[in-house]
Amino acid sequence: MNFIMEGGPIFMVPLLILLIVIAVLFAKGLKDNTEKNSYLINSLSLFSFVFGVLGFVIGLVGALESLSAMQGDIAPQILAGGLKVGLLSPTFGMVIFLIGKLFSIILTWKKQ
């Protein structure tokens, strides 16, 4: 759970909430498999992916702004560490997207 705080709680906590909502919708879909559940899972998983990418873009813009204000040389370790932290939210968004797609595939397969 340390990666949630490392990746920035402003984007990582909503992504975690979206993952929980997708899991609840999947559990509900196993009991009452409707088209609405599958559609909501697909939409929320895609939103999670885009929201994670948005977190990366906003973080990258802020980091580049800070780097441009610095005088002198910038250590590659600092730059690499910042990129690693910045890539946590889109990675988490992609994982949620893949989980949501898997849940949607399972619900579609179970329905037929």
Sine and cosine of phi, psi and omega as CSV:
sin_phi,cos_phi,sin_psi,cos_psi,sin_omega,cos_omega
0.00,0.00,-0.11,0.99,0.02,-1.00
-0.91,0.40,-0.49,0.87,-0.02,-1.00
-0.91,0.41,-0.40,0.92,0.03,-1.00
-0.93,0.37,-0.68,0.73,0.03,-1.00
-0.96,0.27,-0.55,0.84,0.04,-1.00
-0.92,0.40,-0.64,0.77,-0.05,-1.00
-0.98,0.21,-0.07,1.00,0.00,-1.00
0.99,-0.12,0.94,-0.35,-0.07,-1.00
-0.90,0.45,-0.35,0.94,-0.01,-1.00
-0.89,0.46,-0.56,0.83,0.01,-1.00
-0.96,-0.27,-0.54,0.84,-0.10,-1.00
-0.97,0.26,-0.60,0.80,0.00,-1.00
-0.91,0.41,-0.73,0.68,0.09,-1.00
-0.87,0.50,-0.57,0.82,0.05,-1.00
-0.91,0.41,-0.63,0.77,0.05,-1.00
-0.90,0.43,-0.65,0.76,0.05,-1.00
-0.90,0.45,-0.65,0.76,0.05,-1.00
-0.89,0.45,-0.62,0.79,0.06,-1.00
-0.89,0.46,-0.67,0.74,0.01,-1.00
-0.90,0.43,-0.67,0.74,0.03,-1.00
-0.89,0.46,-0.67,0.74,0.02,-1.00
-0.89,0.45,-0.66,0.75,0.02,-1.00
-0.90,0.43,-0.64,0.77,0.04,-1.00
-0.91,0.42,-0.67,0.74,0.04,-1.00
-0.90,0.44,-0.59,0.81,0.05,-1.00
-0.91,0.41,-0.70,0.71,0.04,-1.00
-0.88,0.47,-0.64,0.77,0.05,-1.00
-0.91,0.40,-0.61,0.79,0.01,-1.00
-0.93,0.37,-0.46,0.89,0.07,-1.00
-0.93,0.38,-0.53,0.85,0.03,-1.00
-0.99,0.12,-0.74,0.67,-0.06,-1.00
-0.79,-0.61,1.00,0.07,-0.11,-0.99
-0.98,0.22,0.99,-0.16,0.05,-1.00
-0.90,-0.43,0.28,-0.96,0.04,-1.00
-0.91,0.42,-0.53,0.85,-0.01,-1.00
-0.88,0.47,-0.68,0.73,0.02,-1.00
-0.87,0.49,-0.72,0.69,-0.01,-1.00
-0.89,0.45,-0.66,0.75,0.02,-1.00
-0.90,0.43,-0.69,0.73,0.02,-1.00
-0.90,0.43,-0.65,0.76,0.04,-1.00
-0.89,0.45,-0.70,0.71,0.03,-1.00
-0.88,0.48,-0.71,0.70,-0.04,-1.00
-0.91,0.40,-0.70,0.71,-0.01,-1.00
-0.93,0.38,-0.58,0.82,0.02,-1.00
-0.93,0.36,-0.64,0.77,0.06,-1.00
-0.92,0.40,-0.65,0.76,0.06,-1.00
-0.87,0.49,-0.64,0.77,0.02,-1.00
-0.88,0.48,-0.69,0.73,0.01,-1.00
-0.88,0.47,-0.75,0.67,-0.03,-1.00
-0.92,0.39,-0.61,0.79,0.03,-1.00
-0.90,0.43,-0.62,0.78,0.06,-1.00
-0.91,0.42,-0.66,0.75,0.04,-1.00
-0.91,0.41,-0.62,0.78,0.06,-1.00
-0.87,0.50,-0.66,0.75,0.05,-1.00
-0.87,0.50,-0.64,0.77,0.03,-1.00
-0.91,0.41,-0.71,0.70,-0.05,-1.00
-0.90,0.44,-0.70,0.71,0.01,-1.00
-0.90,0.44,-0.68,0.74,0.04,-1.00
-0.90,0.43,-0.63,0.77,0.00,-1.00
-0.92,0.40,-0.65,0.76,0.04,-1.00
-0.89,0.46,-0.70,0.72,0.04,-1.00
-0.89,0.45,-0.65,0.76,0.01,-1.00
-0.92,0.39,-0.67,0.74,0.02,-1.00
-0.92,0.40,-0.56,0.83,0.07,-1.00
-0.90,0.43,-0.67,0.74,0.03,-1.00
-0.91,0.41,-0.65,0.76,0.01,-1.00
-0.91,0.41,-0.60,0.80,-0.01,-1.00
-0.94,0.34,-0.42,0.91,0.02,-1.00
-0.99,0.14,-0.29,0.96,-0.03,-1.00
-0.97,0.26,0.58,-0.82,0.07,-1.00
-0.98,-0.18,0.66,-0.75,0.07,-1.00
1.00,-0.06,-0.22,-0.97,-0.05,-1.00
-0.98,0.19,0.50,-0.86,0.04,-1.00
-0.93,-0.38,0.78,-0.62,-0.02,-1.00
-0.94,0.35,0.69,-0.72,0.02,-1.00
-0.88,0.47,-0.48,0.88,0.01,-1.00
-0.91,0.42,-0.62,0.79,0.02,-1.00
-0.92,0.39,-0.68,0.73,0.01,-1.00
-0.90,0.43,-0.70,0.72,0.01,-1.00
-0.91,0.42,-0.65,0.76,0.03,-1.00
-0.90,0.44,-0.64,0.77,0.03,-1.00
-0.92,0.40,-0.64,0.77,0.04,-1.00
-0.91,0.40,-0.62,0.79,0.03,-1.00
-0.88,0.48,-0.72,0.69,0.01,-1.00
-0.91,0.42,-0.64,0.77,0.00,-1.00
-0.91,0.42,-0.49,0.87,-0.03,-1.00
-1.00,0.10,-0.06,1.00,0.00,-1.00
-0.92,0.38,-0.68,0.73,-0.05,-1.00
-0.93,0.37,-0.68,0.73,0.06,-1.00
-0.92,0.38,-0.52,0.86,0.04,-1.00
-0.92,0.40,-0.70,0.71,0.04,-1.00
-0.90,0.44,-0.63,0.77,0.07,-1.00
-0.89,0.46,-0.63,0.77,0.04,-1.00
-0.92,0.40,-0.65,0.76,0.03,-1.00
-0.89,0.46,-0.69,0.73,0.03,-1.00
-0.89,0.45,-0.65,0.76,0.04,-1.00
-0.86,0.51,-0.72,0.70,0.00,-1.00
-0.91,0.41,-0.64,0.77,0.05,-1.00
-0.90,0.44,-0.70,0.72,0.03,-1.00
-0.88,0.47,-0.67,0.74,0.03,-1.00
-0.91,0.42,-0.65,0.76,0.05,-1.00
-0.88,0.47,-0.70,0.71,0.04,-1.00
-0.87,0.49,-0.66,0.75,0.01,-1.00
-0.91,0.43,-0.65,0.76,0.04,-1.00
-0.90,0.44,-0.67,0.75,0.01,-1.00
-0.89,0.45,-0.70,0.71,0.00,-1.00
-0.91,0.42,-0.63,0.78,0.03,-1.00
-0.92,0.40,-0.69,0.73,0.01,-1.00
-0.90,0.43,-0.64,0.77,-0.02,-1.00
-0.93,0.36,-0.50,0.86,-0.05,-1.00
-0.94,0.34,-0.54,0.84,-0.08,-1.00
-1.00,0.02,0.00,0.00,0.00,0.00
